Amino acid sequence: MQVITIQEGDTLTGLAVIYYGTIEGVVSLARDNNLSITSELTLGQKLLIDSKKIIKPLTAKQLQLWLDR
């Protein structure tokens, strides 16, 4: 597992897309951190990311393209 620190603007959905490559990854991310998929994150909160599920993280440009579609 990898630990990440929540920064301003982070959401479970956004992090799922960045690390797992799909919006469906939000379910795994929430489950791995004992959260619901609608949980609000707090600045500085630590989350576990399952290293076995990580794809190559998206660049900021790739994420923006995904968000703009």
N, C-alpha and C positions, 0 to 999 in steps of 0.2 A: 504494500500500500504506500501511496505517496500522500503527504500532507500538504494542503494548500491553505493559504490565508485569504479570507474574503476581503476583497477591496471594494471601494465604492462602485456601485452599479452592477455588481455580480448578482446573478440569479441562478437558481438550480438549472433552469432550462438552458441558459447561455453556457454554463459550465459543462453541461452534458454534451452540448454540440461541440464545444472546443476540445474536450478531452476524449469523448467517446464517438464523436462524429455523427451522432443522431440525436434528435429530440427525444426519442424513446429512452435514451440513456438516463433521463431524469429519474426514472423509476429505480434503477440500480443505484444511482447516486443518493437518492433519498433513503433507500433501504439501508445502504452501507453506513449511513450517518444517523440512523434512527430519526428521520424527519419525514414529514408528509410531503407530497409533491407540491403543495401550496405553501410550504413553510417560507417565511421571510428570513433572509440571512442578515446577520449583523456584521458590521465592520469589525475586522479582526478575528472573527470566528474561524475556527479551524475545521476543515473538512477532509475526509479521507477519500482518495481517488484510487480505485482498484487498478493497480499497475498492469494487470493482465488484460484489462479492457481498453487501455489507452491506445488510441491511434496516434499518429503523428499530430501533435496539437496544431490547430489552425492558426495561421498568421492573422494579424489584425485585419489585413485586406480581405482575406478569405472569409473571415467572420462577417465583415461588413457586407460583402457580396451576398452572403447567405441571408443576412437580416433584411437586405433591400429587395429580396425577391418577392 
